[in-house]
Amino acid sequence: MSNVIDGRAVAEKVYVDLRGEIATLKSKEITPGLAVVLVGDDPASRAYVRSKDKMSRELGLYSVKLELPAATTQNELLARVEELNRNPHIHGILVQSPPPKHIDEAAIVRALDPRKDVDGFHPLNVAKLALGDPSAVVPCTPLGVQRMLIESKIDIAGAHVVILGRSMIVGKPLALLLMQKTKGGDATVTVVHSRSRNLEAITRSADILIAAIGRAGFVKAEHVREGAVVIDVGINRVDDPANERGYRLIGDVAFDEVAAKAAAITPVPGGVGPMTIAMLMANTVKAARQSL
């Protein structure tokens, strides 16, 4: 039977550490501040924003939640971002993705003060991550995956890590993070994607297999070698008439059949998801600390 990695439990460990850091910062008269900006009324995005705002307040952060109408223009949004850039009480800014189609998301990211870019997507933070600069703000989900592996005492150094997916949200920054010469790094990393040949042979060679492709149940038992560690980053809604909401959430991994082979595996929900929010809080505290 595989060991199921409880993301909620690991997130609680993160929050214990953060509460100590937040208390230290407050003793220096700095309260870490996080602003989350939502444009439009997408239900999933609204739920994410609520959970981030709730956790900010529980940790004692200064929390600002801006909910803007879907008709907000690009220039109006840029103006709000600039206000937050100038606000000394705000150390972290997150513009919830995806915005409405008329918004140029890349331009919004570039407009952020990189020191306040707690999502870690600003080109300066991407470059710092590639260079191994410890002041880089690292994207939350990759950082959460790394923390889960460390807390689960899974040896990353020298391991062959295969990442399914090459997005700038997960795949690329996670590859850079796990290759670094540091604790939680020194891995040999292979990134596979929709054009990769012999995909099953590559994924079966992984000591640690990380799925981040957004395809429900894509990773089957034949993709995984016996005793591998499997991290499921995917969150997919599938119809389920038996569920009162009419749907359920599943990952990119066919959990039951893969769990029978894996030494450790993350569930969906309850795996990587809670860690993403925990690392957003950690990035906000880091940004406040670096502002000193």
C-alpha positions as CSV (number, residue, x, y, z in Angstrom):
1,M,0.0,0.0,0.0
2,S,1.4,3.4,-1.0
3,N,2.0,6.2,1.4
4,V,-0.6,9.0,0.7
5,I,1.0,12.4,1.2
6,D,-1.4,14.7,3.1
7,G,-1.0,18.2,1.6
8,R,-3.2,19.7,4.3
9,A,-0.9,18.3,7.1
10,V,2.2,19.6,5.3
11,A,0.5,23.0,4.8
12,E,-0.1,23.2,8.6
13,K,3.6,22.7,9.2
14,V,4.2,25.7,6.9
15,Y,1.7,27.8,8.8
16,V,3.4,26.9,12.1
17,D,6.7,28.3,10.8
18,L,5.0,31.3,9.3
19,R,3.3,32.3,12.5
20,G,6.7,32.6,14.1
21,E,8.1,34.7,11.2
22,I,5.0,36.9,11.2
23,A,5.4,37.6,14.9
24,T,9.0,38.5,14.5
25,L,8.2,40.9,11.6
26,K,5.4,42.5,13.7
27,S,7.8,43.1,16.5
28,K,9.7,45.2,14.0
29,E,6.4,47.0,13.2
30,I,5.9,45.3,9.8
31,T,2.7,43.4,9.1
32,P,3.0,41.4,5.9
33,G,0.3,42.6,3.5
34,L,-1.3,40.7,0.6
35,A,-3.6,42.1,-2.0
36,V,-5.6,39.7,-4.2
37,V,-7.3,41.2,-7.2
38,L,-10.2,39.5,-8.9
39,V,-11.6,40.7,-12.2
40,G,-15.0,39.3,-13.1
41,D,-17.2,36.8,-11.4
42,D,-15.8,33.3,-12.4
43,P,-17.1,31.0,-9.6
44,A,-13.9,29.0,-9.3
45,S,-11.7,32.1,-9.2
46,R,-14.0,33.7,-6.6
47,A,-13.7,30.6,-4.4
48,Y,-9.9,30.7,-4.7
49,V,-9.8,34.4,-3.8
50,R,-12.0,33.8,-0.7
51,S,-9.8,31.0,0.5
52,K,-6.6,33.1,0.1
53,D,-8.2,36.1,1.9
54,K,-9.4,33.8,4.7
55,M,-6.0,32.3,5.3
56,S,-4.3,35.7,5.2
57,R,-6.6,36.9,7.9
58,E,-6.2,33.7,10.0
59,L,-2.4,34.2,9.9
60,G,-2.8,37.9,11.0
61,L,-1.6,39.4,7.6
62,Y,-2.9,42.7,6.4
63,S,-5.3,41.4,3.7
64,V,-6.9,43.4,0.8
65,K,-9.4,41.8,-1.5
66,L,-10.2,43.8,-4.6
67,E,-13.2,42.5,-6.6
68,L,-13.5,44.4,-9.9
69,P,-16.3,44.1,-12.5
70,A,-15.7,42.0,-15.6
71,A,-15.9,45.2,-17.7
72,T,-12.8,46.6,-16.0
73,T,-10.5,47.8,-18.8
74,Q,-6.8,47.0,-19.2
75,N,-5.8,50.5,-18.3
76,E,-8.1,50.5,-15.2
77,L,-6.6,47.3,-14.0
78,L,-3.1,48.6,-14.6
79,A,-3.9,51.7,-12.6
80,R,-5.1,49.6,-9.7
81,V,-1.9,47.5,-9.9
82,E,0.2,50.7,-9.8
83,E,-1.7,51.9,-6.7
84,L,-0.8,48.6,-5.0
85,N,2.8,48.8,-6.2
86,R,3.1,52.2,-4.4
87,N,1.3,51.1,-1.2
88,P,3.9,50.5,1.5
89,H,1.5,48.3,3.5
90,I,1.2,45.8,0.6
91,H,4.1,43.4,0.2
92,G,2.5,40.9,-2.1
93,I,0.1,41.4,-5.1
94,L,-1.7,38.6,-6.8
95,V,-4.0,39.1,-9.8
96,Q,-6.2,36.0,-10.0
97,S,-5.8,34.0,-13.2
98,P,-7.4,33.7,-15.6
99,P,-8.7,37.3,-16.1
100,P,-11.4,38.1,-18.7
101,K,-10.3,37.6,-22.3
102,H,-9.9,41.3,-23.1
103,I,-7.2,41.6,-20.4
104,D,-3.6,41.0,-21.5
105,E,-2.4,38.9,-18.5
106,A,1.2,39.0,-19.5
107,A,1.2,42.8,-19.5
108,I,-0.4,42.8,-16.0
109,V,2.3,40.5,-14.7
110,R,5.0,42.7,-16.2
111,A,3.4,45.8,-14.5
112,L,3.8,44.3,-11.0
113,D,6.6,45.4,-8.8
114,P,8.7,42.2,-9.0
115,R,9.4,42.5,-5.3
116,K,5.7,42.2,-4.7
117,D,5.0,39.5,-7.4
118,V,4.1,36.7,-5.0
119,D,3.0,34.4,-7.9
120,G,6.6,34.5,-9.1
121,F,5.7,35.0,-12.8
122,H,7.4,38.4,-13.4
123,P,10.3,38.0,-15.9
124,L,12.8,39.2,-13.3
125,N,11.7,36.5,-10.8
126,V,11.9,33.9,-13.6
127,A,15.4,35.0,-14.4
128,K,16.4,35.0,-10.7
129,L,15.1,31.4,-10.4
130,A,17.1,30.3,-13.4
131,L,20.2,31.9,-12.0
132,G,19.7,30.4,-8.6
133,D,19.3,33.8,-6.9
134,P,17.8,33.1,-3.4
135,S,15.9,36.4,-3.5
136,A,13.7,35.1,-6.3
137,V,10.0,34.8,-5.6
138,V,9.3,31.2,-6.8
139,P,5.9,30.3,-8.2
140,C,3.7,28.9,-5.5
141,T,2.7,25.4,-6.9
142,P,6.3,24.4,-7.7
143,L,7.5,25.6,-4.3
144,G,4.7,23.6,-2.7
145,V,5.7,20.5,-4.5
146,Q,9.3,20.8,-3.4
147,R,8.2,21.4,0.2
148,M,6.0,18.3,0.1
149,L,8.9,16.2,-1.1
150,I,11.2,17.6,1.6
151,E,8.7,17.2,4.4
152,S,7.9,13.6,3.3
153,K,11.6,12.8,3.5
154,I,11.8,11.9,-0.2
155,D,15.4,12.1,-1.4
156,I,15.5,14.6,-4.3
157,A,19.3,14.8,-4.7
158,G,20.4,12.6,-7.6
159,A,16.8,11.4,-8.3
160,H,15.4,11.2,-11.8
161,V,12.4,13.5,-11.8
162,V,10.0,13.4,-14.8
163,I,7.6,16.4,-15.1
164,L,4.6,16.0,-17.4
165,G,3.9,19.5,-18.6
166,R,6.0,22.5,-19.7
167,S,3.8,25.4,-18.5
168,M,5.3,28.6,-17.0
169,I,3.0,28.0,-14.1
170,V,4.3,24.6,-13.0
171,G,6.5,22.6,-15.4
172,K,9.3,25.0,-16.3
173,P,9.8,26.7,-12.9
174,L,9.6,23.3,-11.1
175,A,12.3,21.9,-13.4
176,L,14.5,24.9,-12.6
177,L,13.8,24.6,-8.9
178,L,14.5,20.9,-8.5
179,M,17.8,21.2,-10.5
180,Q,19.3,23.9,-8.2
181,K,22.4,23.2,-6.1
182,T,20.5,23.5,-2.8
183,K,18.4,21.6,-0.3
184,G,15.5,20.1,-2.2
185,G,17.4,20.3,-5.4
186,D,20.2,18.4,-7.3
187,A,17.7,16.3,-9.2
188,T,18.1,15.1,-12.8
189,V,15.1,16.5,-14.5
190,T,13.3,15.5,-17.7
191,V,10.3,17.5,-18.9
192,V,7.9,15.7,-21.2
193,H,4.9,17.1,-23.1
194,S,2.4,16.4,-25.9
195,R,5.1,16.1,-28.5
196,S,7.4,13.8,-26.6
197,R,8.1,10.4,-28.1
198,N,8.2,7.2,-26.1
199,L,6.4,9.0,-23.3
200,E,5.6,5.8,-21.3
201,A,9.2,4.7,-21.4
202,I,10.4,8.0,-20.1
203,T,7.8,8.3,-17.3
204,R,8.6,4.7,-16.2
205,S,12.2,5.7,-15.7
206,A,11.2,8.3,-13.1
207,D,12.0,8.0,-9.4
208,I,9.7,11.0,-8.9
209,L,6.9,11.5,-11.5
210,I,5.0,14.9,-11.4
211,A,1.9,15.3,-13.5
212,A,0.8,18.8,-14.4
213,I,-0.9,18.6,-17.8
214,G,-4.6,19.2,-17.0
215,R,-5.9,16.0,-18.4
216,A,-8.1,14.0,-16.0
217,G,-6.7,10.6,-15.2
218,F,-4.1,10.6,-17.9
219,V,-1.4,8.9,-15.9
220,K,-2.1,5.2,-15.7
221,A,-0.3,2.3,-14.0
222,E,1.7,1.6,-17.2
223,H,3.3,5.1,-16.9
224,V,4.7,4.4,-13.5
225,R,7.4,2.0,-12.3
226,E,7.0,0.1,-9.1
227,G,8.1,2.1,-6.0
228,A,8.1,5.6,-7.7
229,V,6.8,8.7,-6.0
230,V,3.9,10.3,-7.8
231,I,2.9,14.0,-7.4
232,D,-0.4,14.9,-9.0
233,V,-0.7,18.7,-9.7
234,G,-3.8,18.4,-11.8
235,I,-7.2,19.6,-10.8
236,N,-10.0,18.6,-13.2
237,R,-13.8,18.9,-12.9
238,V,-15.6,15.8,-14.1
239,D,-19.4,15.4,-14.2
240,D,-20.8,13.4,-11.4
241,P,-24.6,13.3,-11.0
242,A,-24.3,11.5,-7.7
243,N,-22.5,14.5,-6.2
244,E,-24.7,17.3,-4.9
245,R,-22.6,19.8,-6.8
246,G,-23.0,17.8,-10.0
247,Y,-19.3,17.3,-10.4
248,R,-16.2,16.1,-8.6
249,L,-12.5,17.0,-8.7
250,I,-9.9,14.5,-9.9
251,G,-6.3,14.8,-10.8
252,D,-4.1,14.0,-13.8
253,V,-3.4,10.6,-12.2
254,A,-5.7,7.6,-12.2
255,F,-5.3,7.4,-8.4
256,D,-6.4,3.9,-7.5
257,E,-4.4,2.0,-10.1
258,V,-1.3,4.2,-9.7
259,A,-1.4,4.1,-5.9
260,A,-1.1,0.3,-6.0
261,K,2.4,0.7,-7.6
262,A,3.7,4.0,-6.0
263,A,5.8,4.3,-2.9
264,A,4.1,7.6,-2.2
265,I,1.4,9.6,-4.0
266,T,-0.6,12.8,-3.5
267,P,-4.4,12.8,-3.7
268,V,-6.8,15.2,-5.4
269,P,-8.2,17.1,-3.6
270,G,-6.1,17.4,-0.5
271,G,-2.6,17.1,-2.0
272,V,-0.9,19.9,-3.9
273,G,-3.8,22.3,-3.7
274,P,-3.5,23.3,0.0
275,M,0.3,23.7,-0.5
276,T,-0.2,26.3,-3.2
277,I,-2.1,28.6,-0.8
278,A,0.5,27.9,1.9
279,M,3.3,28.9,-0.3
280,L,1.5,32.0,-1.4
281,M,1.4,33.0,2.3
282,A,5.1,32.1,2.6
283,N,6.0,34.2,-0.4
284,T,4.1,37.2,1.1
285,V,6.1,36.8,4.3
286,K,9.3,36.5,2.3
287,A,8.5,39.7,0.4
288,A,7.8,41.5,3.7
289,R,11.1,40.2,5.1
290,Q,13.0,41.3,2.0
291,S,11.5,44.8,2.2
292,L,13.4,45.5,5.5
